[in-house]
């Protein structure tokens, strides 16, 4: 009989090959029986996630089905992505077991970790063969990250505040009647690029000359905007505390699902399009690494993505997903090349090299 030590010595690639059936839930044979080359199951795996509707959707589409199929509990760590990053980096540098098994992260943040060499390679996940090009991180060798969906930072608004029709430009943020009733992310993410255009600058000048963006953001600062994270936007709209927000469409849609009269648009300046992904930090015990990989492998099946991303209202990386009925033809749910014409996509490399500087400049302006 093969002992546990021998099982743990098997290669990761052999684990994945020996458990090829673990590619999806029931339809693909992702069952609870133990395969000959499966390593021992941990009692739980820890997935860092965003709170609110974000973690609820992940739980419904990926985590709960994974637990049902494997018996492995999934614990969601809601530490913010920027806060968990140095903890993971330090653990890897000190050869300690990292505090999480999987990081659900922005692709830009994940790319920083990949370039630092703290991410496991996921190229051997069997279900990558069924994904679109959006799943592949641009400019990186292999798959240190698997992108899982795309999203748009829309201009969300309360229709009651706009009786004459939807706002068409970010210049509306400077209207005195909205002072104190505007919301942005606390680091300005999603706003830097359209602010560059709103300030009279050009996207091709990023990152060499961002002065137009900072000047426009300084004007918005005089409007006393509320600054927060994803769950805050939904709450603020629900409580009637804001009329406008530059936020991921998911947050506005969640408020709408909860009965708030809210709408969103892509302004004439454009809206940032970006991706999030999943990755695994180095340093996990071999059996835990295997099961963490199986979690991500399931997350990129059609079964998982349909439920997970229905909850978020975001386009995934698996062909054939059915858009939520309320988002068919919506500018925040791009599916065709023409849908991207007013969306702003800046390379991950440029974002990785400059994002911390941009965040710092935004916070400096807001704190001045």
C-alpha positions, 0 to 999 in steps of 0.5 A: 500500500502506498504510504502518505509520504510517497503520495506527497512525493508525487509531482503536481502534474501527475496529480492533475493527470491522475485526477483528470475527472476533477474538471467539473461538477457532476456532469464532468465526473467531479465526484467524491470518490478518491482516485488512486493518485489523489493526495490527502484532503485538507479539512479546509482551504482558505480563499481570500475574497471581497465581501458583500455580493462578491463573496456571496456569488463566489460561495454559490458558484464555486465554493459550495459546489466544491465543498459538496463534491470534495468534502473540503470546507472553504473558508473565505478570508475577507482581508482586502487584497492590498492588505493580504499582499505583503503578508503573502510576500513575507511568508514566501520570503521567509519560507513559511506556509502562506496565510491563504491557499488562493488569492482572488485578486485584481490582475494588476495586483496578481501580476505584481506577485507573479513578477515577484516570483511568489505564485505557483504556475497553473499551466497544467490545469486541464480546464484552461483548454476550454477558456478564451484568451481573456483567461491568459495573463498578458505579458507573463510566462505560463499561467501564474494567474488565471483570469476569471472574468472582466469588468467595467468601472461604470458611472452609476447614478440615481435616476431621480437625480437626473430627471432630464436623462442619464449623465453623459460625461464625467463633468457632472461630478463637478456640479455643485448640487452633487457635493458630498453625494459622489463616491469613488474607490479610496485609491481612485482605482477605475477613475484615473484613466477616464479622469485623464480624458475628462481633464483634457489629456490623452490616453496615449500620454499615460503614464508619462503625463498624468497631470490632466488626471490629477488636475481633474481629480483635484476638482472632484476632491472639492466635491467632498466625495465619499471614499470606500470599497465594493460593499460600501457603494451598494450600502451608500446607494441603498441608504440614499447617501449618494447620487453618483459613483464610479464603481464596478457595475456589480455594486450598482446592480446589487443595489438595484437587485435590492430594490434601489432605483439605480442605473449606470452608463459608460460616459463619453470619456470612456470607462476602464475595463479590467480583469480579476483572477485567481492564484496560489502562493508558493509554500503550501504543503503538496496536498493542499496545493493540489486541492487549491489547484482543483478549486481553481480548475473548477472555477473555470468550468462553465457550470461554476462560471454561470452561477458565480458570474450571474451573481456578479453580472460579469462576462466570464472566460468560458464560451457559451455563458448565458448573460443575465437577462437584465444585462443583455446589450448592456455596455457593462457586459461586453461580449463583442469587439464593438462593445469595447470601443468605449472601454479603456484598456491599459496594459498590465505592465504599465499598471504594475509599474505605476499603480502604487504611484497613482494610488499614492497621488490620488490619496495625497490629493484627497487628503490635502 
